[in-house]
Amino acid sequence: MRDHDGPYGARVEGAYAEQEKAGDDSERPMGLRLTRKLAEVIDGVDLTGRAVGDILTLPALEARLLIAEGWAVEDTKGRQGTD
């Protein structure tokens, strides 16, 4: 694994450097299930009209952010979410 400068001059290291070089999949659709909701906008992701338990399809970057922060889990059942 190698390090390199990422977008906006940010330093990308280790496994993330290899993933970034392989291609940006941040816009690829990703399914997730909302597990908590305390506001209409969480970490910059608009969840207006969404409820806990809803299956959503979001760009992978937003989906991974919500999952990492504990607001959602990946939808492993492959159900179709709402846009």
C-alpha positions in Angstrom: 0.0 0.0 0.0 1.2 3.4 -0.9 0.4 6.9 0.2 -0.5 9.8 -2.2 -2.1 13.2 -2.1 -5.9 13.0 -2.5 -8.4 15.5 -3.6 -8.0 19.0 -2.2 -4.5 18.2 -1.1 -5.5 15.9 1.7 -3.0 13.1 2.4 -4.4 9.7 1.7 -2.6 6.8 3.4 -2.6 3.0 3.5 -5.6 1.0 2.3 -7.5 4.2 1.5 -4.8 5.3 -0.9 -5.1 2.1 -2.9 -8.9 2.3 -2.9 -8.8 6.0 -4.1 -6.4 5.2 -6.9 -8.6 2.3 -8.0 -11.5 4.7 -8.7 -14.0 6.9 -7.0 -17.2 5.0 -6.2 -18.7 7.7 -4.0 -21.6 8.2 -6.4 -22.4 4.5 -6.8 -25.9 3.7 -5.3 -25.8 1.9 -2.0 -28.7 0.5 0.0 -29.0 1.0 3.7 -31.6 0.8 6.5 -32.0 3.8 8.8 -31.6 2.7 12.4 -31.6 6.0 14.3 -32.9 9.5 13.4 -32.6 12.5 15.7 -32.9 15.3 13.1 -34.0 15.9 9.5 -30.4 16.4 8.4 -27.6 14.2 9.8 -24.0 14.7 8.8 -25.2 16.8 5.9 -27.5 14.1 4.5 -31.1 15.2 4.1 -33.4 12.6 5.8 -36.6 14.7 5.5 -39.6 12.4 5.3 -37.6 9.3 6.3 -38.2 7.2 9.4 -36.3 4.6 11.4 -36.5 1.3 9.5 -36.8 2.9 6.1 -34.7 1.4 3.3 -32.8 4.1 1.4 -30.6 4.2 -1.7 -28.0 6.9 -1.4 -24.7 7.7 -3.1 -22.1 5.4 -1.5 -20.2 8.3 0.2 -23.3 9.4 2.1 -24.4 5.8 2.9 -21.0 4.9 4.3 -21.0 8.1 6.4 -24.3 7.3 8.0 -23.2 3.7 8.6 -19.9 4.8 10.1 -21.7 7.2 12.4 -24.1 4.5 13.6 -27.2 6.1 12.0 -27.8 3.2 9.5 -26.7 -0.3 8.5 -26.1 -1.7 5.1 -29.2 -3.3 3.5 -27.9 -6.8 2.9 -31.2 -8.2 1.8 -31.0 -6.3 -1.5 -34.4 -4.7 -1.2 -35.0 -1.7 -3.4 -34.8 1.6 -1.4 -36.3 5.0 -2.2 -34.2 7.6 -3.8 
